[in-house]
């Protein structure tokens, strides 16, 4: 199984981001969506920890 699908399922992402990643047309697109979504998650966590 392709790792980008595994990451889309395993990472702590909002449902909308997970769906966008799983619906992306190819592995590079999935990784791009996942990267953007993780950037948002990290920013949110940093904000909460301040």
C-alpha positions as CSV (number, residue, x, y, z in Angstrom):
1,X,0.0,0.0,0.0
2,X,1.2,3.5,-0.7
3,X,2.6,5.3,2.3
4,X,0.8,8.6,1.5
5,X,-2.6,6.8,2.0
6,X,-1.3,5.4,5.3
7,X,-0.2,8.8,6.5
8,X,-3.5,10.4,5.5
9,X,-5.3,7.8,7.7
10,X,-2.8,7.8,10.6
11,X,-2.0,11.5,11.1
12,X,-4.1,13.6,13.5
13,X,-5.8,15.7,10.9
14,X,-9.3,17.3,10.7
15,X,-11.7,15.2,8.7
16,X,-11.8,17.7,5.8
17,X,-8.1,17.7,5.4
18,X,-8.0,13.9,5.6
19,X,-10.7,13.7,2.9
20,X,-8.8,16.2,0.7
21,X,-5.6,14.1,1.0
22,X,-7.3,10.8,0.3
23,X,-9.1,12.3,-2.7
24,X,-6.0,13.8,-4.2
25,X,-5.2,12.5,-7.7
26,X,-1.7,11.3,-7.0
27,X,0.9,10.6,-4.4
28,X,2.7,14.0,-4.8
29,X,-0.6,15.7,-4.5
30,X,-1.5,13.8,-1.4
31,X,1.9,14.6,0.2
32,X,1.4,18.3,-0.6
33,X,-2.1,18.3,1.0
34,X,-0.7,16.4,4.0
35,X,2.2,18.9,4.4
36,X,-0.2,21.9,4.3
37,X,-2.5,20.2,6.8
38,X,0.3,19.4,9.2
39,X,1.6,22.9,9.0
40,X,-1.9,24.1,10.1
41,X,-2.0,21.5,12.9
42,X,1.5,22.5,14.2
43,X,0.6,26.2,14.1
44,X,-2.6,25.5,16.0
45,X,-0.7,23.5,18.7
46,X,1.9,26.2,19.0
47,X,-0.8,28.8,19.5
48,X,-2.5,26.7,22.2
49,X,0.8,26.1,24.1
50,X,1.6,29.8,24.3
